[in-house]
Amino acid sequence: MRVLGIDPGSRITGYGIVEKQGNSLVHVDNGAIFTDCAADFPGRLKRVFDGLCAVIEEYRPDQVAVENVFFATNAQSALKLGQARGAAIVAAVHAGLPVAEYTALQVKQAVVGHGRAQKNQVQKMLKALLGLPEVAQADASDALAVAVCHINSHGLVQAIAPAAGRRATSWRNYKP
């Protein structure tokens, strides 16, 4: 399974591609889409959309995971961030890919094992997990963490779902 993780932003959108091969996580690529050169905000959103469409076309992920942000410094920032997230999600849906969303707390929990982990702890863990030669750029590192979170969460859901179904079936057939 190949996952594109996205850390959306109105100025910098990070992306990271991670593939699960057996029990191993393999780093495929990571980077960032810089939008500051756009003349206006709609132009920035177009750069996010076009940039992610190009990444999707090149790397052909199976699924996309996006960081879900719940806070911002002010209302205007929150709106811009939400629109950048929307552009990222539309790029994935436009390519016919399923999209999952994770909070920063969920991402840190899945990567480090502690939801209140510091950014440098997440980066060091990603370096170790993915065998990176160096810590990735901040936005790209966040995107890699989202991809790893999705792979770990997806595996857990796949393992639990059949067992939950069996339990539901056995309880449904239960007769005192």
KAMO-V817788 format. One record per residue. RES is the residue in one letter. PSI is psi as a letter, one per 40 degrees, with the letter a starting at -180 (none if undefined). Layout:
RES_PSI ; RES_PSI
//
This chain:
M_h ; R_h ; V_h ; L_h ; G_i ; I_h ; D_g ; P_i ; G_i ; S_e ; R_d ; I_h ; T_h ; G_i ; Y_i ; G_h ; I_h ; V_h ; E_h ; K_h ; Q_h ; G_b ; N_e ; S_i ; L_h ; V_h ; H_h ; V_d ; D_i ; N_i ; G_a ; A_i ; I_h ; F_h ; T_e ; D_d ; C_e ; A_i ; A_d ; D_i ; F_d ; P_d ; G_d ; R_d ; L_d ; K_d ; R_d ; V_d ; F_d ; D_d ; G_d ; L_d ; C_d ; A_d ; V_d ; I_d ; E_d ; E_d ; Y_e ; R_g ; P_i ; D_d ; Q_i ; V_h ; A_h ; V_h ; E_h ; N_h ; V_h ; F_e ; F_i ; A_i ; T_d ; N_i ; A_d ; Q_d ; S_d ; A_d ; L_d ; K_d ; L_d ; G_d ; Q_d ; A_d ; R_d ; G_d ; A_d ; A_d ; I_d ; V_d ; A_d ; A_d ; V_d ; H_d ; A_e ; G_f ; L_i ; P_i ; V_h ; A_i ; E_h ; Y_i ; T_i ; A_d ; L_d ; Q_d ; V_d ; K_d ; Q_d ; A_d ; V_d ; V_d ; G_e ; H_h ; G_e ; R_f ; A_i ; Q_i ; K_d ; N_d ; Q_d ; V_d ; Q_d ; K_d ; M_d ; L_d ; K_d ; A_d ; L_d ; L_e ; G_f ; L_i ; P_d ; E_i ; V_h ; A_i ; Q_i ; A_d ; D_d ; A_d ; S_d ; D_d ; A_d ; L_d ; A_d ; V_d ; A_d ; V_d ; C_d ; H_d ; I_d ; N_d ; S_d ; H_d ; G_d ; L_d ; V_d ; Q_d ; A_d ; I_d ; A_d ; P_d ; A_d ; A_d ; G_d ; R_d ; R_d ; A_d ; T_d ; S_d ; W_d ; R_d ; N_e ; Y_h ; K_h ; P_none
//
